[in-house]
């Protein structure tokens, strides 16, 4: 199994991009989760499954993985083209469709 290095996407409820600048190294999950017979929840003895390491740059994350002999894959983020519009453009005279609620 390979560790994943990626930039997390922002929450759907967020409009800003401030919390998605870091890179995450997610370690592979080794071991099998078993069902607890009393509560019905999953449990595992693998503590690395709960660990995600954050880095400021991609190079720092790759350097950490190489220095600790962790096989890894880098997942590049998808770029989104954003069109900036102002509120006043809703009332522009050249608007093709009328703006109504």
Helices and strands as residue ranges (DSSP letters): E 3-6, G 18-20, E 23-26, E 34-35, E 42-43, G 47-50, E 52-55, H 58-67, E 72-75, G 87-91
